[in-house]
Amino acid sequence: MKKQKTAVEWLVNELGEYFPHGISGIHLMIEQAKAMEKEQIMNAWVIGLFSEGKTTSEEYYNQTFKNK
């Protein structure tokens, strides 16, 4: 199975093309964003496992990430 990129990995790759000399100055923020994204993905999987179809993925996203 081909490994997919997360949104953060994709963004880092794209930024690298615009800044060929590197984006090392924001390395710590990138690692923090990757850790946050990993936690969000893992939490979504667990919630999906136990929700038994009570909510759609769109509803979950809106409840979890949309500003009220």
C-alpha positions as CSV (number, residue, x, y, z in Angstrom):
1,M,0.0,0.0,0.0
2,K,1.3,3.4,-1.0
3,K,1.9,5.7,2.0
4,Q,-0.2,8.8,1.8
5,K,0.9,12.3,2.9
6,T,-0.8,14.1,5.7
7,A,-1.9,17.7,5.0
8,V,1.1,19.0,7.0
9,E,3.6,16.8,5.1
10,W,2.1,18.1,1.8
11,L,2.4,21.7,3.0
12,V,6.0,21.3,4.1
13,N,6.8,19.7,0.7
14,E,5.1,22.6,-1.2
15,L,6.8,25.3,0.9
16,G,10.1,23.6,0.2
17,E,9.6,24.3,-3.5
18,Y,9.0,28.0,-2.8
19,F,11.9,28.3,-0.4
20,P,14.7,26.2,-2.0
21,H,17.2,27.3,0.7
22,G,15.1,25.6,3.3
23,I,12.4,26.3,5.9
24,S,14.5,25.2,8.9
25,G,13.6,28.3,10.9
26,I,10.2,26.9,11.4
27,H,11.2,23.3,11.9
28,L,9.9,23.2,15.5
29,M,6.5,24.6,14.5
30,I,6.3,22.0,11.7
31,E,7.0,19.1,14.1
32,Q,4.4,20.5,16.5
33,A,1.8,20.7,13.7
34,K,2.6,17.1,12.7
35,A,2.2,15.9,16.3
36,M,-1.1,17.7,16.6
37,E,-2.3,16.3,13.3
38,K,-1.4,12.8,14.4
39,E,-3.3,13.2,17.6
40,Q,-6.3,14.5,15.8
41,I,-6.3,11.6,13.3
42,M,-5.9,9.0,16.1
43,N,-8.7,10.6,18.2
44,A,-11.0,10.7,15.1
45,W,-10.4,7.0,14.6
46,V,-11.3,6.1,18.2
47,I,-14.4,8.3,18.2
48,G,-15.5,6.7,14.9
49,L,-14.9,3.2,16.3
50,F,-17.3,3.9,19.2
51,S,-19.8,6.2,17.6
52,E,-21.8,3.4,15.8
53,G,-22.9,5.8,13.0
54,K,-24.4,8.4,15.4
55,T,-22.6,11.1,13.5
56,T,-21.2,11.7,10.0
57,S,-17.6,12.6,9.4
58,E,-18.8,16.1,8.4
59,E,-20.7,16.5,11.6
60,Y,-17.7,15.3,13.6
61,Y,-15.4,17.8,11.9
62,N,-17.8,20.7,12.4
63,Q,-18.3,19.8,16.1
64,T,-14.6,19.3,16.7
65,F,-12.9,22.0,14.6
66,K,-15.3,24.6,13.4
67,N,-15.4,27.9,15.4
68,K,-18.8,28.6,16.9
